[in-house]
Amino acid sequence: MSVEKRLPTLGEVLFVLISFVVIMFVSIVQFGIPIQLALLATWFVIILVGLKIGYSYKELQDGILKGIYDGLEAVLILISVGALIGTWISGGIVPGIIYYGLSIIDPSIFLMAAFFICAITSLATGTSFGSAGTAGIAMMGIGASFDFPVALVAGAVISGCYVGDKLSPLSDTTVMTASLSKVNVIRHIKSMLYVSAPAFVIAALLFLGMGFFFHSGNGDLSQAESTMTALNDYFNISWYMIIPAVVVILLLALKMPSIPVILFGALLGSIWAFSFQGMSVLKSINILYSGNSIDSGVDFIDNLLNRGGIEFMLSVIVLILFALGVGGLMEKTGILKAICNSMLSWADNAGKTTLSTILSGFFGNFFGGAAYVSVITASKITEENYDRLNIDRRLLSRNTEAGGTLTTPMVPWSDGGVFMATTLGVSTLTYLPFLWFNFLAIIITLIYGFTNKFIWYTKTENYSDAEPKDIANS
């Protein structure tokens, strides 16, 4: 006899959420079990609840498959970026950027420069993953040569990468958020500038101040010099090493599809490895899958540059697939809907609605493991409140980016968190305190919500701090 389907009760929702946190903590912190297995274990907890509230196993499996399908584009990007990282290292592109960066960047302004360079790269390309896997790796090498703490450098790199992931019209999460919120993408970006511009300026000043703290102008640059010597001895360093990077950035800026462009860039890296680094044709092709392997004689350079390739991303891909399955199960069983219903009754003003959207986005990253999941949960769980309170949907899209996109690298098992930690070689919890742009943007978003600043309403009599042209277009 089949059981009639129903929404989970508050107790059942809490059981799932608490079980998730306990499983992750005990598995990872207490026993050192791979995070992939911990996520897989949570599938069974949610499946048990799903069976109890009337779903068949086949329906729950379909939920898993749908969750994975919805995030497959991120998996394809990871595969492409993995291949790109490997060939751009072996082809001398990344080593060339490190070499020239060490020769022209003053150590005292390096952190701010790293933040700016990664921000410009991500704005031009629309991809935080591609920016971190190319410019980000180069900045990590330069920062280590200048003897900066790697966590601080990673914080500057990731902060910069998420400027573009949040603001670029080429970014998939930017376009997806605007689409889900039913807002024109340009108006969505303009609304985010009220938050992102001050956050960017403050973060840049903080990184500048920290740079002067570590390097007042008379620091020891011997490690930087030894790094340049090692790179010059091992790689052919010339100006034309940066051509593949320029080509890829231009193609992405021209709004060409990101996956084929990144794969084309990876192919250029193989051609550069064969043409300029003395590598055999077969080896330069194999690097697309197996990644780069060098022995330069400088330990931290070897640790930094022995990475990349599709194989390098396999464990990350498995983790993301399991995390997407968790998100799919939570949507199928109605756990997300139950949370939505509770938030509708609580969020009765702009401040609470802003907070609920940010929490919903973080929820999507924490329990769904992907930026795609987080922007869906943030926008769909809370969109009814914006309409009920007559709040312009530009606020929904802006708050969704704050809670969804910006919290992605903060969760150790999300696609962004795993990719950044794996690619930059710094654990999520280690670089987390230095994600200054991300934290500042979230804080400013909350301040606006609770002070009613730059909160726009669909009724002009409730409109606050908006330009006349915005009111007319509302």
C-alpha positions, 0 to 999 in steps of 0.5 A: 500500500503506497503512502501519500506524499507530504511535505516533511515536518519541522522535526524531519527537516531538522533531523536531516540538517543535523544529521548532515552536519554531524556526519560531515564533522565526524567523518572529516574532523574526527576520523579523516574519512574522505569528504566524498564518502561523507556526502554519500552517507548523507544520501541515505539519511535523506532517502530514509526520510523520503521513503517515510513521507511517501516517495518511492526509491525510483522517485528519489533516484530521479531527484538525485539524477536531476540534481546532478544534471542541473550542475553538469555544466560546472563539471564540464568547466572543471574538466576543461580548466584542469586540462588548461592548467596542466598545459599552461604550466608545461607550455610556460604560460603560467611560469612566464606570468610568474617570472614577469610578475616577479620582475615588475611588481613591487612586493609592498603592493603585491596583494592589491595587485593580485586582487586587481589582476584576478578581478580584471581577469574574471571580469573579462572572462566571466569565470572564477575557476578559469581565473584562479587556474591561470592568473591565480596560480601565477599570483600564488607563485609570485606571493610565495616568492615574496614570502607572503603567507599562502593563505593571505595570497589565496584570499586576495586571489579568490576575492578578485576572482569572485568580483568577476563571477559576481559582476561580469555579464559573461559569468554563468552565475550572473546570467543565471541569477538574473534569469531566475529572478526575472531581471534584465542582466544589465539592470542586475549588474547595475544594482550590484554595483551599489554593493560591489563598488564600496566592497571592492575599494575597501578590500583593495585598501585592506590588501594594500595595507597588509602588503605594506605590513609584510613588506615595508620596502626593505624585505628580503627578495632572495627567494624571489630571485631564486624563483626567477632563476629556477624558472628561467633555467627550467622553462623558455621564458619569453614575451610570447608565452603570454599569447595563449592567455591573451587569446583566451581572454579575448575570445571569452570577452567576445562572448564565445562559449566558455567550455570550447574556448577553455579547451582551445586554450588548453590545446594552445598550451600543448602546442606551446609545450611542444614548440617552445619548451622542447617537449615531445608531441605525445607528452604535450598531448598527454599532459591534457589528461595527466597534468604537469610534472617538473623537478626545478629544484625549488620545492615550493615551485615544484609543489605549485607547478606539479598540478593540472590535467583532467586527472587532477580534477577527478576527485573534485568532480566526484565530490561535486557529483555527490554534493549535487545529489544531496541538493537534488534529494532535498528538492525532491523530498520537499525539504527546500519547500518546507524551509521556504514556507517557514521563511515566508512567515518570518521575513516581514521587512526588507532586512529580514528578507535580505537575510533570508535570501543570503541564508538560503543561498548559503544553505544551497552551497552548504547542503547542495554543494554548488553555486548553481544550487545556491542561486536556485535556492536563494531565488526560489525560496524567497522570491514570494516575499519580495513580491508580497512586500513590493520589493523590486526584484533587482534586490532579489537578484542582488541578494541572491548573488551575495548569499549564493555566488559569494559564499560558494568558496567558503564551503569546503565541499562546494564546487568553488571551495573544493576547486579553489583549495585544490587549485591553489593548494590552500585549504578552505578553512585556511584561506576563509578569513581572508576572503575580504571582498566576499565578506564585505559585500555580504555585510554591506548587503545586510546593512542596506537591507536593515537600514533601508538604503538602496532598497527599491520598491515597485510602488513609488511611495515606498521607493528609497534612495533611487534615481528617478530613471530607476523608478520610471523603469520599475 
